[in-house]
Amino acid sequence: MNAPAGNLAATIARLAEPPVLRERSLLAQDVILAIRLCALAARDGSDPLPALALRLRHCEAAFAVHELIRTVTRHWPEPYGVGRACCQRLSPDEVTLARMVEAGQGRSRADFMRTIDGFVPAAAHETLWEACTHAVVLMG
């Protein structure tokens, strides 16, 4: 059974337009910007924690977010792709992280697991959940 041409065209148009940062929750936006800061620091060979602490205005939250980012990059199945610091467009990896953060914010373990199931090895799910919810609590 074929989909009507209008539906197909709408689906293709939706897929061609990448998600944007401002459409995510404020907490997810903060985490996405934090991972971009960490990527800049890694490129420059500097410590990202001072910039994270300034951005988040909370040292413990900065440490928790940094640990979340380290956990994500350690368990991601491929190199993690980030957008430029000023870019509103999200990479597919950033969309996944935003969904993880929003599921953690809503305390929905089921949504969190659905987001990463089949993408991240099952052995890493609990570690990612714990890192994510810890960061969310401290940022909230």
C-alpha positions in Angstrom: 0.0 0.0 0.0 1.5 3.3 -1.0 1.2 6.5 1.0 -0.5 9.5 -0.8 2.1 11.7 -2.5 1.2 14.7 -0.2 2.0 12.7 2.9 5.3 11.4 1.4 6.3 14.9 0.4 5.5 16.2 3.9 7.5 13.4 5.5 10.5 14.1 3.3 10.3 17.9 4.0 10.2 17.2 7.7 13.2 14.9 7.6 15.1 17.5 5.5 14.8 20.1 8.2 17.1 19.4 11.1 15.7 19.9 14.6 16.7 23.2 16.3 18.0 23.9 19.8 15.3 26.3 20.8 12.6 23.6 20.4 14.1 21.6 23.3 13.5 22.1 27.0 15.7 24.8 28.7 17.5 22.0 30.6 18.2 20.1 27.4 19.5 23.3 25.8 21.9 23.9 28.7 23.2 20.3 28.4 23.7 20.6 24.6 25.5 23.9 25.1 27.6 22.3 27.8 28.7 19.4 25.6 29.6 22.0 22.9 31.8 23.8 25.4 33.4 20.5 26.3 34.1 19.9 22.7 35.8 23.3 22.3 37.9 22.7 25.4 38.9 19.3 24.1 40.0 20.8 20.8 42.0 23.5 22.6 43.4 21.1 25.2 41.9 23.1 28.1 39.8 22.2 31.1 36.0 22.7 30.4 35.0 22.9 34.1 35.6 26.6 34.6 33.5 27.5 31.6 30.8 25.0 32.6 30.7 26.4 36.2 30.3 29.9 34.8 27.6 28.9 32.4 25.6 26.8 34.9 26.4 29.1 37.9 26.8 26.0 40.0 30.0 24.1 40.6 28.4 20.8 41.5 26.1 20.9 38.5 29.2 21.6 36.3 30.9 18.5 37.7 27.7 16.4 37.2 27.2 17.6 33.6 30.9 17.0 32.8 30.5 13.5 34.2 27.4 13.0 32.1 29.2 14.1 29.0 32.2 11.9 29.8 29.8 8.9 30.3 28.0 9.6 27.1 31.2 9.8 25.0 32.6 6.7 26.7 29.5 4.6 25.8 28.4 6.1 22.5 28.8 3.6 19.7 30.7 6.1 17.5 32.4 9.5 17.9 29.9 12.0 19.3 28.9 14.7 16.8 28.3 18.2 18.1 27.2 21.4 16.4 29.1 24.7 16.6 28.6 26.6 19.8 26.5 29.3 18.1 24.5 27.0 15.8 20.8 26.4 16.4 20.7 23.2 14.3 21.2 20.0 16.3 23.2 17.0 15.2 21.5 13.6 15.5 23.6 12.9 18.6 22.5 16.1 20.2 18.9 15.3 19.5 19.4 11.9 21.2 21.1 13.6 24.2 18.3 16.2 24.4 15.7 13.4 24.5 17.7 11.6 27.2 17.8 14.8 29.3 14.1 15.4 28.9 13.3 11.9 29.8 15.5 12.2 32.9 13.9 15.6 33.7 10.5 13.9 33.6 11.8 10.9 35.6 10.7 8.6 32.8 13.0 5.7 32.7 10.9 4.1 30.0 11.3 7.1 27.6 15.0 7.2 28.4 15.5 3.6 27.7 13.4 3.8 24.5 15.6 6.7 23.3 18.8 4.7 23.5 17.6 1.2 23.1 19.3 -0.5 20.1 21.7 2.4 19.8 23.8 2.3 23.0 24.8 -1.1 24.3 22.3 -2.4 26.9 25.1 -2.7 29.5 25.5 1.1 29.5 21.9 2.0 29.9 21.9 2.1 33.7 25.1 4.0 33.9 23.8 6.6 31.5 20.5 6.9 33.3 22.3 7.5 36.6 24.6 10.1 35.2 21.7 11.8 33.4 19.4 12.0 36.4 22.2 13.1 38.7 23.0 16.0 36.4 19.3 16.9 35.9 18.7 17.0 39.7 21.7 19.3 40.2 20.8 21.6 37.3 17.1 21.7 38.2 
